Amino acid sequence: MLTSRLQAQARPQKESSNPPAHSHPLPARPAQDPILRLQRTIGNQAVLRLMRAQNPEVGLVWPQQGSQAASATVQRSPGPESDQPEKTKQSPKASPSPGNQVCSGPKLGATKLTADSTIDKKVAGVIDDVMARAAACGTLKTYITAKGDLAQGHLKVIEHYQGNDMVGSTHAEDRFDADDFHQAVKKYLQETEPDFPTDEEKQRQKIAEIGGFYDRKRDTINLPSDAKLGSALHEAVHRTSKPVFKNYFGQFLNEGVTQMFSDMILQDESLSAFTGHNYGENLKVANRLKDDKMKGNWKPIAEIYFNGDIHKPWEIMASIGLNRAMHKEQEILDAIKK
């Protein structure tokens, strides 16, 4: 749930010097409406954004299946021609479905953006688009549900200056404590971690390790203003997850698995894995679980992580030689490393 900063920044350093208007009636959609199906997959907001790109007049009210306006009509010509065969009006050709638009749209690899790009005010839209593609046509499409609403207050960029990470003097510590992002991290850790230290020096050490976090209670991703796109994606993956995986396997492996799935999405986007994080060991253990213990089968992990499946933990525990669904976190990590 927390994104660590680069190793070099991980610890405090000593201070140095509504519907579309049509001129023809719309065809009735089949029972398996692709737009409705896509709504359930990537969310109303993402689909609406795509439809507006196709037709700017699209509003917030979706056409209803079987509506009169969407039905083909049959007409007879008046007078002597009334005995002629009925003629059915031809419906206009259907536009490409939003699902096809999502999957055929440009990936990050076709842009100048990389996982190491520093975020800006467009980050919410970029991540919404990436998660929409992941949910519609990515490797994890069976598991991910994209909400497409990060720009509606679910992603906050908080002012942060890297120089405020340094401590070593009273003046530096005052700057550290006054930093907006540091204050947000402190408040979050005090609310969520029972063992958050009371000693101010240890608090600063803990705060400095955090490069972003997902506040599940408020359903909000929080990022420092100098965060990387890879960190934003990491937190977006956390947002699509259920707490079940963490409850069974612990925080350490949860972070590794989050980064593993983030890198899978980056690969779908034709980008290299993100390395600007401090989850190297976590990721190594997660990949060992997937590749060695699960023989490359990451699907049970995804079913627990994204869907909250409470039966699959038995399968994973068995793969690492443990005979119960619940074990202490260190027991699980040791079993994976064997």
C-alpha positions as CSV (number, residue, x, y, z in Angstrom):
1,M,0.0,0.0,0.0
2,L,3.0,2.2,0.4
3,T,5.4,3.1,-2.3
4,S,9.0,3.5,-1.2
5,R,11.3,6.0,-2.7
6,L,14.5,5.2,-4.5
7,Q,17.1,3.5,-2.2
8,A,19.1,6.7,-2.2
9,Q,16.1,8.6,-0.8
10,A,14.8,5.8,1.5
11,R,16.3,7.2,4.7
12,P,16.8,10.6,6.1
13,Q,20.2,11.9,5.1
14,K,22.5,14.1,7.0
15,E,22.2,17.7,5.9
16,S,24.9,18.9,3.6
17,S,26.2,22.4,2.7
18,N,-26.2,13.1,-20.7
19,P,-27.5,10.6,-24.8
20,P,-26.3,11.3,-28.3
21,A,-28.5,13.0,-31.0
22,H,-29.0,10.9,-34.1
23,S,-30.8,11.7,-37.4
24,H,-31.6,8.0,-37.8
25,P,-33.0,5.6,-35.2
26,L,-30.4,3.5,-33.5
27,P,-30.3,-0.3,-33.8
28,A,-31.4,-2.3,-30.8
29,R,-28.5,-3.7,-29.0
30,P,-28.2,-7.4,-28.5
31,A,-28.6,-8.9,-25.1
32,Q,-24.8,-9.0,-24.6
33,D,-24.4,-5.3,-25.2
34,P,-20.7,-4.5,-25.6
35,I,-20.9,-1.1,-24.1
36,L,-22.8,-2.3,-21.0
37,R,-20.2,-5.1,-20.7
38,L,-17.4,-2.6,-21.0
39,Q,-19.1,-0.4,-18.3
40,R,-18.9,-3.3,-15.9
41,T,-15.3,-3.9,-16.8
42,I,-13.7,-0.5,-16.9
43,G,-16.3,1.7,-15.3
44,N,-18.8,4.3,-16.5
45,Q,-16.4,7.2,-16.5
46,A,-13.8,5.6,-18.7
47,V,-16.4,4.4,-21.2
48,L,-18.1,7.9,-21.3
49,R,-14.7,9.5,-21.9
50,L,-14.2,7.1,-24.9
51,M,-17.7,7.8,-26.3
52,R,-17.2,11.5,-26.0
53,A,-14.0,11.2,-28.0
54,Q,-16.0,9.5,-30.7
55,N,-19.0,11.9,-30.4
56,P,-18.7,15.0,-28.3
57,E,-22.5,15.2,-27.9
58,V,-22.6,12.1,-25.8
59,G,-24.0,12.9,-22.4
60,L,-24.5,11.1,-19.1
61,V,-27.7,9.1,-20.0
62,W,-27.1,5.8,-21.7
63,P,-29.5,4.5,-24.5
64,Q,-31.7,1.8,-23.1
65,Q,-31.8,-1.6,-24.7
66,G,-35.0,-2.2,-26.6
67,S,-36.1,1.5,-26.5
68,Q,-38.3,2.8,-29.3
69,A,-35.7,5.0,-30.5
70,A,-33.3,2.1,-30.9
71,S,-35.7,-0.1,-32.9
72,A,-35.8,-0.5,-36.7
73,T,-39.2,0.6,-38.1
74,V,-41.3,-0.9,-40.9
75,Q,-43.3,1.5,-43.2
76,R,-45.9,1.0,-46.0
77,S,-46.2,3.4,-48.9
78,P,-49.7,5.0,-49.2
79,G,-52.3,4.5,-51.9
80,P,-51.8,2.1,-54.9
81,E,-48.4,1.1,-53.7
82,S,-49.8,-0.2,-50.4
83,D,-49.6,-3.8,-51.8
84,Q,-45.9,-3.5,-52.4
85,P,-43.6,-5.5,-50.1
86,E,-42.8,-3.9,-46.8
87,K,-39.5,-2.1,-46.7
88,T,-37.4,-2.0,-43.6
89,K,-35.3,1.0,-43.0
90,Q,-31.6,0.3,-42.9
91,S,-30.0,1.1,-39.6
92,P,-26.8,3.1,-39.7
93,K,-23.5,1.2,-39.4
94,A,-22.5,0.7,-35.8
95,S,-19.5,2.7,-34.6
96,P,-16.5,0.8,-33.2
97,S,-17.2,-0.3,-29.7
98,P,-15.6,1.5,-26.8
99,G,-13.8,-1.7,-25.9
100,N,-12.1,-1.8,-29.3
101,Q,-11.2,1.9,-28.9
102,V,-9.6,1.2,-25.5
103,C,-7.5,-1.6,-26.8
104,S,-6.5,0.0,-30.1
105,G,-5.6,3.3,-28.5
106,P,-2.0,4.3,-28.1
107,K,-0.1,2.6,-25.3
108,L,2.4,4.4,-23.1
109,G,5.2,2.8,-25.2
110,A,4.1,4.9,-28.1
111,T,4.4,8.1,-26.2
112,K,7.3,9.9,-24.5
113,L,6.2,8.7,-21.1
114,T,8.0,6.0,-19.2
115,A,7.7,4.5,-15.7
116,D,10.4,6.9,-14.6
117,S,8.6,10.0,-15.9
118,T,7.8,12.5,-13.1
119,I,4.1,13.0,-12.5
120,D,2.2,16.1,-13.4
121,K,-1.4,17.3,-13.3
122,K,-2.4,14.9,-16.1
123,V,-1.3,11.8,-14.0
124,A,-4.9,10.8,-13.0
125,G,-6.0,10.7,-16.6
126,V,-2.9,8.8,-17.7
127,I,-3.3,6.1,-15.0
128,D,-7.1,5.9,-15.6
129,D,-6.3,5.1,-19.3
130,V,-3.7,2.6,-18.4
131,M,-5.9,0.8,-16.0
132,A,-8.8,0.8,-18.5
133,R,-6.6,-1.0,-21.1
134,A,-5.4,-3.4,-18.4
135,A,-9.1,-4.2,-17.5
136,A,-10.3,-4.5,-21.1
137,C,-7.4,-6.3,-22.9
138,G,-4.4,-6.7,-20.7
139,T,-2.8,-9.7,-19.2
140,L,-4.8,-9.1,-16.0
141,K,-8.1,-8.3,-17.7
142,T,-9.9,-11.3,-16.0
143,Y,-9.1,-9.8,-12.6
144,I,-8.9,-6.0,-12.8
145,T,-11.9,-3.7,-12.6
146,A,-11.0,-0.1,-13.6
147,K,-13.0,2.6,-12.0
148,G,-11.8,5.5,-14.2
149,D,-12.5,8.1,-11.6
150,L,-9.1,9.1,-10.2
151,A,-9.5,12.7,-11.4
152,Q,-12.7,13.0,-9.3
153,G,-10.8,13.4,-6.0
154,H,-9.3,9.9,-5.8
155,L,-5.8,10.9,-6.5
156,K,-4.0,13.7,-4.7
157,V,-0.6,15.2,-5.5
158,I,0.8,16.7,-2.4
159,E,3.6,19.3,-2.5
160,H,7.0,17.9,-1.6
161,Y,10.6,19.1,-1.9
162,Q,13.3,16.5,-1.9
163,G,15.6,18.7,0.1
164,N,13.2,18.5,3.0
165,D,14.1,14.8,3.4
166,M,17.4,15.7,4.9
167,V,17.8,15.9,8.7
168,G,20.8,16.5,10.9
169,S,20.1,19.9,12.5
170,T,17.2,21.6,14.2
171,H,16.6,23.7,11.2
172,A,16.5,20.7,8.8
173,E,14.2,18.8,11.1
174,D,11.8,21.8,11.2
175,R,11.8,21.8,7.4
176,F,11.2,18.0,7.4
177,D,8.3,18.3,9.8
178,A,6.7,21.3,7.8
179,D,6.8,19.5,4.5
180,D,3.2,18.9,3.3
181,F,3.7,15.4,2.1
182,H,5.6,14.4,5.2
183,Q,2.6,15.7,7.3
184,A,0.2,13.7,5.2
185,V,2.3,10.5,5.6
186,K,2.6,11.0,9.4
187,K,-1.2,11.4,9.7
188,Y,-1.8,8.3,7.7
189,L,0.7,6.2,9.6
190,Q,-0.7,7.3,12.9
191,E,-4.2,6.2,11.8
192,T,-3.2,2.9,10.3
193,E,-0.1,1.5,12.1
194,P,-0.5,0.7,15.7
195,D,3.2,0.3,16.1
196,F,4.1,3.8,14.6
197,P,6.8,5.1,16.9
198,T,6.3,8.0,19.2
199,D,10.0,9.0,19.1
200,E,10.3,11.9,16.6
201,E,13.6,10.8,15.1
202,K,12.2,7.3,14.4
203,Q,9.0,8.9,13.0
204,R,11.1,10.8,10.5
205,Q,12.9,7.7,9.5
206,K,9.7,5.9,8.8
207,I,8.1,8.8,7.0
208,A,11.1,9.3,4.8
209,E,10.7,5.7,3.5
210,I,7.3,6.4,2.1
211,G,7.1,7.6,-1.6
212,G,3.3,7.4,-1.9
213,F,0.4,5.5,-0.3
214,Y,-3.2,4.4,-0.9
215,D,-5.6,5.4,1.8
216,R,-8.2,2.6,1.6
217,K,-10.5,4.2,4.2
218,R,-10.8,7.4,2.0
219,D,-10.3,5.6,-1.3
220,T,-7.5,8.0,-2.2
221,I,-4.1,7.7,-3.8
222,N,-1.6,10.1,-2.3
223,L,1.6,11.0,-4.1
224,P,4.4,13.6,-3.5
225,S,4.7,16.1,-6.3
226,D,8.1,14.6,-7.4
227,A,6.8,11.0,-7.6
228,K,7.3,8.9,-10.7
229,L,4.6,7.4,-13.0
230,G,5.6,3.9,-11.9
231,S,4.8,4.8,-8.3
232,A,1.4,6.2,-9.3
233,L,0.7,2.9,-11.1
234,H,1.8,0.9,-8.1
235,E,-0.7,2.7,-5.9
236,A,-3.4,2.3,-8.6
237,V,-2.9,-1.5,-8.5
238,H,-3.2,-1.4,-4.7
239,R,-6.6,0.4,-5.2
240,T,-7.9,-2.4,-7.4
241,S,-6.9,-5.0,-4.8
242,K,-8.7,-6.6,-1.9
243,P,-7.1,-6.7,1.6
244,V,-7.4,-10.6,1.7
245,F,-3.9,-11.2,0.3
246,K,-2.2,-8.9,2.8
247,N,-4.2,-10.5,5.7
248,Y,-3.0,-14.0,4.7
249,F,0.5,-13.3,3.5
250,G,1.6,-10.1,5.2
251,Q,2.7,-6.6,4.2
252,F,6.1,-7.6,2.8
253,L,4.8,-10.1,0.2
254,N,1.8,-7.9,-0.5
255,E,4.1,-5.1,-1.7
256,G,6.2,-7.5,-3.8
257,V,3.1,-8.9,-5.5
258,T,1.8,-5.4,-6.1
259,Q,5.0,-4.4,-7.9
260,M,4.9,-7.7,-9.8
261,F,1.4,-7.0,-11.2
262,S,2.4,-3.4,-11.8
263,D,5.3,-4.6,-14.0
264,M,3.0,-6.9,-15.9
265,I,0.8,-3.9,-16.7
266,L,3.9,-1.9,-17.8
267,Q,4.9,-4.8,-20.1
268,D,1.4,-4.7,-21.6
269,E,2.1,-1.0,-22.2
270,S,5.3,-1.8,-24.0
271,L,7.4,-0.4,-21.2
272,S,10.2,-1.8,-19.1
273,A,9.7,-2.8,-15.5
274,F,9.8,0.1,-13.0
275,T,13.0,0.0,-10.8
276,G,12.6,3.4,-9.1
277,H,11.3,1.8,-5.9
278,N,12.7,0.2,-2.8
279,Y,10.9,-3.1,-3.2
280,G,13.7,-5.1,-4.7
281,E,13.7,-7.8,-2.1
282,N,9.9,-7.9,-1.9
283,L,9.7,-8.3,-5.7
284,K,12.3,-11.0,-5.6
285,V,10.3,-13.1,-3.1
286,A,7.1,-12.5,-5.1
287,N,8.7,-13.7,-8.3
288,R,10.2,-16.7,-6.5
289,L,6.7,-17.7,-5.3
290,K,5.3,-17.3,-8.8
291,D,8.1,-18.8,-10.8
292,D,9.5,-21.5,-8.5
293,K,6.8,-22.5,-6.1
294,M,3.7,-22.0,-8.4
295,K,5.6,-23.1,-11.5
296,G,4.8,-19.8,-13.3
297,N,1.1,-19.9,-12.4
298,W,0.3,-16.5,-11.1
299,K,-3.5,-16.8,-11.5
300,P,-4.2,-18.1,-7.9
301,I,-2.2,-15.2,-6.6
302,A,-4.3,-12.8,-8.7
303,E,-7.5,-14.4,-7.6
304,I,-6.7,-13.7,-4.0
305,Y,-5.1,-10.3,-4.6
306,F,-7.7,-8.8,-6.9
307,N,-10.9,-10.8,-6.2
308,G,-10.5,-11.6,-2.5
309,D,-10.7,-15.4,-3.0
310,I,-10.5,-17.0,0.4
311,H,-10.0,-20.6,-0.9
312,K,-6.9,-20.1,-3.0
313,P,-4.6,-19.4,0.0
314,W,-4.7,-23.1,0.7
315,E,-3.3,-23.8,-2.8
316,I,-0.5,-21.3,-2.3
317,M,0.4,-22.6,1.2
318,A,0.6,-26.1,-0.2
319,S,2.9,-25.0,-2.9
320,I,5.4,-23.8,-0.3
321,G,5.1,-26.8,1.9
322,L,2.8,-25.4,4.6
323,N,-0.3,-27.3,5.7
324,R,-2.6,-24.5,7.0
325,A,-4.2,-21.5,5.4
326,M,-2.9,-19.2,8.1
327,H,0.7,-18.9,9.1
328,K,3.0,-16.2,10.6
329,E,4.4,-13.9,8.0
330,Q,8.0,-14.9,8.6
331,E,7.1,-18.6,8.3
332,I,5.6,-17.9,4.9
333,L,8.6,-15.9,3.7
334,D,11.1,-18.5,4.9
335,A,9.1,-21.3,3.1
336,I,9.2,-19.3,-0.1
337,K,12.9,-18.8,0.1
338,K,13.7,-22.4,0.6
